[in-house]
Amino acid sequence: MNGVNMNDIDQHKQIARHLAARALVALRANFRVERITVVDAGEQSSGITCDWTQAREPYRNDMKLIQRGFAFVYVGTIVDQKQTEPLSESISKQLNSDMTSAQEAREAAVQWGLVSSLRDTNPFAHVGYKLASRFIRVDGVAIDHLADYLLAERTLDEQQLLAWFERHATPLSLEELEQSITY
């Protein structure tokens, strides 16, 4: 097969879908995504650069921001749960990073005064998980298309990602998804 390892291709596709889902949630939630990268093993790590907490001022609604922050964190993990292949090392690293991000979302909810303790943040996490699940159901085709583009380019900066989003993403209201009663 010309030296191409199918396992490597599957692993790259897996991490690309994980990161594409996260990027799309971020863009739909108006979070700034600075960079998204899929790299080969041994290079720097694959990942997404997006600090959703920077949206606090424009949002002016900490509860909605925290819930969408959890959706941003969880959507990649939910995409990974649908995989039939074993999880790659890149995905395992990303899942660890996602767990850290979920903890940071919990800490932000406490710091911003929405709840008094970390254990009281579960309702926000639950709403974020439901929103992420709904998002995948509605925006699955866009996730796949962005993953393919990411695989071809390997790294997308903010401007490339915004240009792709403007050209390819169909209109979708997060408010409507948040109101939906289905997962």
Sequence and secondary structure as in RCSB ss.txt:
>XXXX:A:sequence
MNGVNMNDIDQHKQIARHLAARALVALRANFRVERITVVDAGEQSSGITCDWTQAREPYRNDMKLIQRGFAFVYV
GTIVDQKQTEPLSESISKQLNSDMTSAQEAREAAVQWGLVSSLRDTNPFAHVGYKLASRFIRVDGVAIDHLADYL
LAERTLDEQQLLAWFERHATPLSLEELEQSITY
>XXXX:A:secstr
 TT  HHHHHHHHHHHHHHHHHHHHHHHTT    EEE   TTSS  EEE  GGGGHHHH  HHHHHHHHHHHHHH
HHHHHHT  S   HHHHHHHHHHHHHHHHHHHHHHHTTS SSGGGGHHHHHHHHHHHHHHHHHHHHHHHHHHHHH
HHHSEEEHHHHHHHHHHH     HHHHHH S  
